[in-house]
Amino acid sequence: LVDASAGGRDGMLRAQLPHHCEHLERRQAPRFPVPADGDTLAVVHTRAEVFLCQLRDLSFLGVGLRLKAAEARLPKGERRLLCEIRRGDLLLQSKIEIHWTHVEDRHECFGGSFIDVSPSAQDRIDRLVTELERNWLRSRLDR
C-alpha cells in the first residue's frame, strides 16, 4: 500500500492489483464456456416444437443454452426436454430438466440439469466437458 495523501487525495491509499487471483468454485460441477466457433450444434425438442440453440456452457451435471431465434420462447410449464448436442463427430442425446430461464437481447436463455442419463450419454458428457475444460485452461494460460 502507498499513502496517496501527499498528492492531495485526502488520505486515500493506493494498492496494486494482484498478479494472480484465486476463484473459489461454489458449484458441485463447474460450468465451462462453449466457444461460438460454429463447431457445436444444439437442438431441444419440446412436445410440439424443435428449437435450434446456441450451447453457452456445459458441466458434468447440466447445460446452459440460448434459443437462436429471437422472440422464440419455450412453452410455458414444459420443464423436461430432449436435448441433442453435436460437436465434431460426437453426438450427445439426453433429457434435461429446466431450472431457470431469462431473456437476453430478445433471445430466451435457459439452463438445466441432465436427467435419466445413460452410461453412454454420461461418457459423451464427460468427453465434451473435459475438452471444454482443457480449452478453457489453455485460454487462461495464453493471457
N, C-alpha and C positions, 0 to 999 in steps of 0.2 A: 504494500500500500504506500502511496505517496501523498503527502499533505499538499493539497492544491490551494490552500487558503492564501498563500503568498501571492498568488496570481489574481486575487480579488474574487475568489469563488466562495466566499462565506463558509469556510471550514469544510468544504467538500473533500472527500478522499477519493483518489483515483486508484483503480485496480486493473491490472492487465487481465484480458480474457485467458482462461486456461488453455493450454495446448491440447489437452485431452479431456474429454468428458465421459463419464460412465452413465449409461442409461439402464435403469433397473426395469426389466420387463415384468409387468404385473400379470400378463396373460398366462393361462395354462399352456397355450401353444402360440408362440409369436407368429404374427402375420408378416408375410414378405410381399413387397410390391411386385406386380407383374408389368414388365416393360410394354409400352404400347408400340411394339415393333412389327405388328401385323402377323406374328407367328402364332398367336393364340386366338382361338375362336371359342366363344361360349354361347350356349343356347339354353334357355329354360323353357320347359313345357308346362303349361297350366292345363286344366281340364279342357279348355276351349281354344287356346291360342299357343303359338310358339313365338318366343321373343329372342331376337339376336341381342347379345350383351357384350360389354367390354369387361373382361376379368380384371378387377382392380388389385386384389390381393388374395393370398391363399395361405392357409395354415394346415397343420395336420388334422384340425378339427372342423374347419369351416372355410367360407369363401365370402369375398366382397365383390359385388357386381354392379354394373351400371347399364341400364337399358340404352341401346344405341339410338333408337328412335325418340326424338324429342316429343314431348307431350304424351307418349305412351305410358300406360300405367298397368301395373299388375292388378288382377281382380281383387277387390276388397274381400277380406276374410279367407282367402286361399293361402294357407300357411305352409303347405307341403308341395314342393315342386320337384320335377325331374330336371336335373342339371347335367348338361353334357359339356365337357371341356376338351378341346383338341389343341395340342401344342406339338408341332412337328409330327412325328408318327405315333404319338401317344394319345389314346382316347380314353377319357375317364367319364363314366356314367354313374351318377349317384343321386339319391333323393337328398334334398336339403329341406330344413325347416327354417323358415324366415323368422328372424328375431327383431329386425329393425328395418325401417325404410325412411328415406327423406328425399326431397327434390333438390337437385343442384344444377343450376343453369338449364332449367326446363327438362332435365333428364332424371328419371327416378333411379335412385341408388338404393341398394338393399344388401343385407348380409344375413347369413345364417350358418347353421351347423349341418354337417353331413349326418345322415341318419341311415340306419339299416345298411351299413357299409359291408360289402362282401370282402373276403380276403384279397381277391384280385384287384378290386377297386382301391382298397387300402394300400396295396403295393404301388399302384399308379399314383395315388395321392402322395405317398412317401417319396417317390421318384421326382415328381413335379416340385414338391416343396424343397427337397434337397437341392435341385437345380436352381430354384429361385434364391435360396439362401446363399448358395455359392456365388451367384451373380451379384447379390446384394453385398456380400462381404468384399468381393473384388472391387465393386464401385466405391466402397468406403476406403479401401487401400489406395485407390487411384487419386484420392483428393489431396 
